[in-house]
Structures are given as C-alpha cells and as structure tokens.
Amino acid sequence: MLELSASKISCYKKCPRLYELKYIHGLSPVTESPALSLGSEYHSKIALILKSQSYDHTGLSGCMAEAFEKYIPFHDWGQVETEKYFHERLSRGIYLTGYMDGVLKDGTPIEHKTTGVSSIDSYINHLAYDDQISLYLLVAGKQLAYYTIIQKPRIKQKINECEEDYFKRLREWFTAEQVMCINVTRTQSELYKFQEELIYLSKQIKRARTFWRNPSACSLMPCAYAPICLNYTEGDQVIGYENTQSE
C-alpha cells in the first residue's frame, strides 16, 4: 500500500532523492526552521479562533492571528471542523491521506497559508498550479476551496526599538492587502486529469529503484537535507537528524 499526502507529492516532484531521505529512510532534521515554527504557531492560533477560544496574543504569530481576526470573514463560514483528517482510496493499493486546515459543514475545504513573497498577487497566481488544493478538492468532491493568505511582516524591529513598540507598529502594518481570503476553484475536467496524474505518479514511486537528485531544486533555495544528500546510505547514524520510522 502507498499513502500519498500533499507534502509527499510536492516532495517527489521537487526532488526524488529528497523524497527518499524523508519518506523512505524516515529522516527528519532535529531542529525545525524558524519559518516552519512560525507557521505552526500561527495555525494553532487560527484553530483556536475558529473554535471561539482564547489564544496567546504575544509574539509575531499573535500579531498575525489578530490580523486574521480583523480581515478574514470567518464569521460567515458557520461551523468549521479544524484539522480534518482524511484517508481516501485513490485506486488499488493507493490512498490519499493528510489533514485539511478546516472543512465547512457542507464539505468545502479551507486552507490557511503564510507567505514571504513581496507581492501577494504573485502568490495568488501560483495557486492555479497548486497540487495541494487540487488534492483537497478531489478528496472532498468539491470544486471550490476557501484560501486564507497572510503575508509575513516585511518590516523589521529597529535598533533601540523595544519589542512592545515594534509589535504595535507591526499591528498597524497589516492591512487588507496583506491578509485576504480568496476562492480557489478547479473544473471537473482539471480534477479528473489530476487524478490520472496521481495514479501515474503513484505507480512510478512504487516501481522506483533509484531516486535521482534534482540539482535545480536545491539551487533555488537551501535544502535541510544537503549535508547528507550525497553520502547517506540506509542505516547510517547521522548527527542533526532523527529517524521517525524507529519511533
């Protein structure tokens, strides 16, 4: 049986060697990147907001959560089930699995994203090619998803500026241009083609004997697996990484 998540699909398309290290050998960096930590904190606070529960307003993630409350029309959504787990059969021996950030009562998926791009419009344009949205819509049997986007702050704390003043300035920096909710759609034809692509990709992964590297991917941005990419073999004990399969 092969289980595919949005992360696994993205990873394999980006670099099969990265997929091998992460999902076959089960290696994970011990230290989480600051960007991932911020994203996790922000998502946790959004989940509390949607459950009408209190949350910690301090720190960068607190400022971002406040901006979400101010600019995202989540009160119009009604009841939202957060962190919705799914495990759906794609074809024989192949399953789609993962968590949706939220699901409305009628099954419409909701996804929350943070982005560091300078132009949020360029990020929105990229969503037309986003596999994660297609995956969620395929699983949900829908053609529309709600997508909330918040731009990571592009202002820094000034020298001699106290943290309290910085966060005050940061809260004023967020506007409807940095925090928005958009509708993302796929046609039934697009979802059918995506399903065919996933079946083909799944068969390719299951048959793979060699997982080649994609140097173009690591030239675009630093890879957390670069220190072990060239010389890791199964069973090696490496500093800075933990084996999640051994837990």
C-alpha positions in Angstrom: 0.0 0.0 0.0 1.2 3.5 -0.8 -0.1 6.5 1.1 0.3 9.9 -0.6 -0.1 13.3 1.0 0.2 16.7 -0.5 3.6 17.0 1.1 4.8 13.7 -0.4 3.5 14.6 -3.8 5.2 18.0 -3.7 8.4 16.5 -2.4 8.7 13.8 -5.1 8.0 16.2 -7.9 10.6 18.6 -6.4 13.4 16.0 -5.9 13.1 12.2 -5.7 16.2 12.0 -3.6 14.6 14.3 -1.0 11.6 12.0 -1.1 13.8 9.0 -0.5 15.5 10.6 2.5 12.3 11.9 4.1 9.8 9.3 3.4 11.6 6.0 2.7 14.5 6.4 5.2 12.3 8.4 7.5 14.9 11.1 8.3 13.9 14.4 9.7 16.0 17.4 10.8 16.1 17.7 14.6 15.9 21.5 14.5 12.8 23.0 12.9 13.3 26.0 10.8 12.0 29.4 12.1 9.6 29.6 9.1 8.0 26.3 10.0 7.8 27.2 13.7 6.1 30.4 12.9 3.7 28.7 10.6 2.8 26.0 13.2 2.2 28.7 15.9 0.0 30.7 13.5 -2.1 27.7 12.5 -2.6 26.7 16.1 -3.9 30.1 17.0 -6.2 30.2 13.9 -7.7 26.8 15.0 -8.5 28.4 18.4 -10.1 31.4 16.8 -12.3 29.2 14.7 -13.4 27.4 17.8 -14.2 30.7 19.6 -11.5 30.0 22.1 -8.9 32.4 23.5 -5.3 32.4 22.3 -1.9 33.9 23.1 -1.7 37.3 21.5 2.0 37.8 22.1 4.8 37.5 19.6 4.8 37.6 15.8 2.3 34.8 15.5 -0.1 36.6 17.9 0.1 39.7 15.7 -0.7 37.6 12.6 -3.6 35.9 14.3 -5.1 39.3 15.3 -4.8 40.4 11.6 -6.7 37.1 10.7 -9.5 38.0 13.1 -9.7 41.6 11.7 -9.6 40.9 8.0 -10.8 37.3 7.3 -14.7 36.9 7.2 -14.6 33.7 9.1 -17.8 34.6 11.0 -19.7 34.0 7.7 -18.4 30.4 7.4 -20.6 29.0 10.2 -19.3 25.8 11.9 -15.8 24.8 10.9 -14.1 21.5 11.7 -10.4 22.2 12.1 -7.6 19.8 11.4 -9.8 17.4 9.4 -8.1 14.1 8.8 -8.7 12.1 5.6 -7.7 8.7 4.3 -9.3 8.1 0.9 -8.7 5.4 -1.7 -7.4 6.7 -5.0 -7.0 3.3 -6.7 -6.0 -0.2 -5.9 -3.3 0.0 -3.2 -3.0 3.8 -3.3 -4.5 6.1 -0.7 -4.6 9.9 -0.3 -4.1 11.0 3.3 -3.5 14.1 5.3 -5.1 16.9 7.2 -7.1 19.8 5.9 -6.8 23.0 8.0 -10.6 23.3 8.0 -13.8 22.0 6.5 -17.1 23.7 6.4 -20.3 21.9 7.2 -21.0 21.4 3.5 -17.6 19.8 3.0 -15.8 22.9 1.5 -12.1 22.8 2.3 -10.3 25.7 4.0 -6.6 26.2 3.9 -4.5 28.8 5.7 -1.2 29.9 4.3 1.6 32.3 5.3 3.9 33.7 2.6 7.1 35.7 2.5 6.8 36.8 -1.1 7.0 40.6 -1.7 3.9 40.6 -3.9 0.9 38.6 -2.6 -0.6 38.8 -6.1 2.2 36.6 -7.5 1.4 34.0 -4.8 -2.2 34.0 -5.7 -1.4 33.5 -9.4 0.7 30.4 -8.4 -2.4 28.8 -6.8 -3.7 27.8 -10.3 -0.9 25.2 -10.2 -1.1 24.2 -6.6 -1.4 20.4 -6.2 -2.5 20.7 -2.5 -5.7 22.5 -3.4 -6.4 20.0 -6.2 -5.8 17.1 -3.8 -8.2 18.5 -1.1 -10.9 19.2 -3.7 -10.5 15.7 -5.2 -10.9 14.2 -1.7 -13.8 16.5 -0.7 -15.7 16.0 -4.0 -15.8 19.8 -4.4 -14.7 22.4 -7.0 -14.2 25.3 -4.7 -12.0 25.9 -1.6 -11.5 28.9 0.7 -7.9 30.0 0.9 -6.7 32.5 3.5 -3.3 34.1 2.9 -1.3 36.3 5.2 1.9 38.0 4.2 4.8 37.6 6.7 5.9 41.0 8.0 8.2 42.9 5.8 9.2 45.4 8.5 11.9 44.7 11.0 12.5 45.8 14.6 14.5 49.0 14.6 17.7 49.5 16.6 16.8 50.7 20.1 13.1 50.0 19.4 11.5 48.0 22.2 9.5 44.8 21.4 6.3 46.4 22.6 6.7 49.4 20.2 7.7 47.0 17.3 4.6 44.8 17.7 2.4 47.9 17.9 3.9 49.1 14.6 3.5 45.7 13.2 -0.2 45.5 14.0 -0.6 48.8 12.2 1.3 47.4 9.2 -1.2 44.7 8.5 -4.0 45.8 6.1 -6.5 44.0 3.8 -3.6 44.0 1.2 -1.6 41.6 3.4 -4.4 39.5 4.7 -7.1 38.1 2.5 -9.4 35.2 1.8 -9.9 34.1 -1.8 -11.9 31.4 -3.6 -9.8 28.9 -5.5 -11.6 26.6 -8.0 -10.9 23.7 -10.2 -13.1 22.4 -13.0 -14.2 18.8 -13.0 -12.0 18.2 -16.0 -9.0 19.5 -14.2 -9.7 17.3 -11.2 -10.1 14.2 -13.4 -6.7 15.0 -15.1 -5.1 15.5 -11.7 -6.5 12.1 -10.5 -4.9 10.4 -13.6 -1.6 12.2 -12.9 -1.6 11.0 -9.2 -2.3 7.4 -10.3 0.6 7.5 -12.8 2.9 9.2 -10.2 2.0 6.6 -7.6 2.9 3.7 -9.8 6.2 5.4 -10.7 7.0 5.8 -7.0 6.1 2.2 -6.2 8.3 0.9 -9.1 11.3 3.2 -8.4 14.6 1.6 -7.6 16.7 4.7 -7.9 15.7 8.1 -6.6 17.6 10.7 -8.6 18.6 14.1 -7.4 17.3 17.4 -8.9 20.1 19.9 -8.5 17.8 22.7 -9.9 15.6 22.4 -6.8 18.4 22.9 -4.3 19.9 25.8 -6.3 16.7 27.7 -5.8 16.6 27.6 -2.0 18.7 25.9 0.7 17.8 22.3 1.4 17.8 20.9 5.0 19.0 17.6 3.7 22.0 18.9 1.8 24.5 17.7 4.4 23.5 14.1 3.9 22.2 14.1 0.3 25.5 12.9 -1.3 26.7 10.3 1.2 23.8 8.9 3.2 23.1 5.2 3.0 20.4 3.3 4.8 21.1 2.6 8.4 23.7 5.4 8.9 23.5 7.3 12.1 23.8 11.0 11.3 24.1 14.0 13.7 21.3 16.5 13.4 18.6 14.1 12.1 16.2 11.7 13.7 14.7 8.6 12.3 11.0 8.9 12.5 10.5 5.3 11.4 12.2 4.0 14.5 9.8 5.6 16.9 
